[in-house]
Amino acid sequence: MKQFFPETRNQFIPFSIIRRLAALLYDTLICIALLLTTTGIYMLISGAIMGADEYKVMNDSGQTMHDPLLSSLLFIILFIFFGYFWTKNGQTLGMQVWHLRVQNKDNSLISWNQALLRFMTAIPSIGLLGLGYLWSLFDKESRTWPCMISESEIVRIPKRK
C-alpha cells in the first residue's frame, strides 16, 4: 500500500541547486564515514579468517587494493543506505537537514525499484562532472537525471512544527 505525505503541492517551497548540492555534500560525508567503518570491519574479519600476519602481508603487497568482494560490499552498503532512507521517509540525513524530500508526483514514497534507478543514475550523474545534477538548471521542472530516470522528484518541504 502506498504511503502518502501530508503536504499538498502548494506547500512546497522553491529551492536552488545550491540546497540540493549542500544536501549531497552532507550525505557524502556520512557515506565516507559509513564506507570507512565498513572497510575497517571487513579488514578485521578478513584478518581473523586468514590470520592477521597473512592479511598484513597481503595488504602491504597491495593485493587487497582491488578486492572485488569488498568493492561489492561497499556498493551494496551505499545502496542500502540511500534506498532505506528514500523508501522509509523520502529523506536521507542530508536531505532532512536541508528540508528536501524525494517522492513520486502523487506525493507518495518511492519504491525500492525507483531507489535503485535513482542510485544507479546518480553514479554517472556525479561521475560526468556533475552534469546529471547541473541538468536541473536547464530542465523546466528542475529535474536531475536520477529524477527523470526514476520518475520521481525532489521537493523542498516546509519546516515541521
C-alpha positions as a printed NumPy array, in Angstrom:
array([[  0.   ,   0.   ,   0.   ],
       [  1.35 ,   3.415,  -0.959],
       [  2.245,   5.836,   1.802],
       [  1.408,   9.461,   1.053],
       [  2.952,  12.56 ,   2.599],
       [  0.67 ,  15.07 ,   4.334],
       [  1.832,  18.218,   2.497],
       [ -0.055,  19.46 ,  -0.53 ],
       [  1.743,  20.62 ,  -3.673],
       [  1.085,  24.293,  -2.876],
       [  3.085,  23.919,   0.38 ],
       [  6.32 ,  23.071,  -1.434],
       [  8.93 ,  25.818,  -1.421],
       [ 11.109,  26.636,  -4.461],
       [ 14.792,  25.833,  -3.956],
       [ 18.119,  26.322,  -5.711],
       [ 20.675,  23.808,  -6.864],
       [ 22.883,  25.029,  -4.011],
       [ 20.48 ,  23.499,  -1.473],
       [ 20.477,  20.225,  -3.401],
       [ 24.283,  20.163,  -3.592],
       [ 24.579,  21.02 ,   0.113],
       [ 22.407,  18.011,   0.978],
       [ 24.522,  15.883,  -1.368],
       [ 27.729,  17.091,   0.326],
       [ 26.291,  16.335,   3.766],
       [ 25.321,  12.82 ,   2.638],
       [ 28.762,  12.358,   1.068],
       [ 30.428,  12.982,   4.429],
       [ 28.114,  10.448,   6.075],
       [ 28.823,   7.936,   3.302],
       [ 32.583,   8.36 ,   3.724],
       [ 32.226,   7.501,   7.414],
       [ 29.998,   4.535,   6.539],
       [ 32.472,   3.242,   3.942],
       [ 35.442,   3.634,   6.294],
       [ 33.604,   1.797,   9.062],
       [ 32.532,  -0.998,   6.715],
       [ 36.067,  -1.339,   5.352],
       [ 37.501,  -1.486,   8.876],
       [ 35.073,  -4.221,   9.9  ],
       [ 35.797,  -6.107,   6.663],
       [ 39.543,  -5.902,   7.327],
       [ 39.104,  -7.164,  10.893],
       [ 37.007, -10.111,   9.737],
       [ 39.399, -10.896,   6.852],
       [ 42.344, -10.737,   9.223],
       [ 40.594, -13.048,  11.664],
       [ 39.712, -15.569,   8.929],
       [ 43.08 , -15.771,   7.191],
       [ 45.278, -14.726,  10.078],
       [ 46.466, -11.245,  10.926],
       [ 50.019, -11.834,   9.705],
       [ 48.974, -13.237,   6.328],
       [ 46.431, -10.444,   5.819],
       [ 49.059,  -7.827,   6.702],
       [ 51.452,  -9.295,   4.119],
       [ 48.672,  -9.232,   1.501],
       [ 47.759,  -5.679,   2.448],
       [ 51.365,  -4.453,   2.387],
       [ 51.944,  -6.004,  -1.046],
       [ 48.841,  -4.276,  -2.449],
       [ 46.912,  -7.488,  -3.104],
       [ 43.887,  -6.17 ,  -1.215],
       [ 43.664,  -2.929,  -3.225],
       [ 41.223,  -4.292,  -5.798],
       [ 39.255,  -6.748,  -3.701],
       [ 36.027,  -7.435,  -5.656],
       [ 34.251,  -8.71 ,  -2.552],
       [ 34.979,  -5.503,  -0.618],
       [ 34.045,  -3.33 ,  -3.614],
       [ 30.744,  -5.178,  -3.997],
       [ 30.055,  -4.94 ,  -0.286],
       [ 30.686,  -1.174,  -0.257],
       [ 28.422,  -0.699,  -3.282],
       [ 25.621,  -2.688,  -1.627],
       [ 26.053,  -0.83 ,   1.678],
       [ 25.726,   2.531,  -0.101],
       [ 22.609,   1.409,  -1.937],
       [ 21.037,   0.116,   1.273],
       [ 21.812,   3.444,   2.981],
       [ 20.139,   5.536,   0.286],
       [ 17.384,   3.041,  -0.506],
       [ 16.379,   2.7  ,   3.135],
       [ 16.01 ,   6.436,   3.718],
       [ 14.374,   7.162,   0.362],
       [ 11.786,   4.409,   0.771],
       [ 11.21 ,   4.925,   4.511],
       [ 10.575,   8.671,   4.716],
       [ 11.83 ,  10.119,   1.42 ],
       [ 14.825,  11.807,   3.041],
       [ 18.442,  10.932,   3.664],
       [ 20.082,  12.617,   6.639],
       [ 21.425,  15.404,   4.423],
       [ 18.016,  15.925,   2.853],
       [ 16.443,  16.169,   6.326],
       [ 18.824,  18.97 ,   7.291],
       [ 18.082,  20.895,   4.091],
       [ 14.315,  20.11 ,   4.112],
       [ 14.357,  18.232,   0.818],
       [ 12.47 ,  15.052,   0.031],
       [ 12.354,  12.593,  -2.848],
       [  8.859,  11.453,  -3.749],
       [  6.558,  10.491,  -6.575],
       [  4.48 ,  13.146,  -8.343],
       [  1.435,  11.982,  -6.364],
       [  3.168,  12.787,  -3.019],
       [  3.912,   9.142,  -2.215],
       [  7.097,   7.361,  -1.164],
       [  9.25 ,   5.937,  -3.917],
       [  9.683,   2.175,  -4.254],
       [ 12.883,   0.137,  -3.9  ],
       [ 12.946,  -0.206,  -7.714],
       [ 12.853,   3.575,  -8.073],
       [ 15.527,   3.891,  -5.385],
       [ 17.744,   1.515,  -7.376],
       [ 17.193,   3.549, -10.547],
       [ 17.985,   6.791,  -8.677],
       [ 21.12 ,   5.274,  -7.149],
       [ 22.416,   3.782, -10.405],
       [ 21.737,   7.024, -12.309],
       [ 23.399,   9.148,  -9.616],
       [ 26.738,   7.448, -10.274],
       [ 27.18 ,   8.733, -13.857],
       [ 25.397,  11.968, -12.923],
       [ 28.192,  12.745, -10.482],
       [ 30.928,  10.998, -12.473],
       [ 30.347,  13.15 , -15.537],
       [ 31.465,  16.272, -13.639],
       [ 28.048,  16.637, -12.015],
       [ 26.279,  17.074, -15.346],
       [ 23.341,  14.938, -14.219],
       [ 22.667,  17.363, -11.365],
       [ 23.5  ,  20.537, -13.302],
       [ 20.847,  19.368, -15.761],
       [ 18.275,  20.689, -13.282],
       [ 19.321,  24.231, -14.215],
       [ 18.006,  23.686, -17.75 ],
       [ 15.036,  21.418, -17.099],
       [ 11.634,  23.174, -16.846],
       [ 10.754,  21.084, -13.773],
       [ 14.284,  21.332, -12.248],
       [ 14.72 ,  17.567, -12.576],
       [ 18.069,  15.815, -12.404],
       [ 18.896,  12.663, -14.357],
       [ 18.094,  10.464, -11.333],
       [ 14.698,  12.183, -11.048],
       [ 13.906,  11.669, -14.722],
       [ 15.024,   8.023, -14.882],
       [ 13.255,   7.019, -11.646],
       [ 10.14 ,   9.095, -12.417],
       [ 10.419,  10.861,  -9.078],
       [ 11.01 ,  14.411,  -7.916],
       [ 12.819,  16.36 ,  -5.242],
       [ 10.728,  18.882,  -3.339],
       [ 11.517,  21.353,  -0.581],
       [  9.147,  20.893,   2.305],
       [  8.255,  23.418,   4.985],
       [  9.86 ,  23.054,   8.4  ],
       [  7.828,  20.839,  10.67 ],
       [  6.478,  22.493,  13.793]])
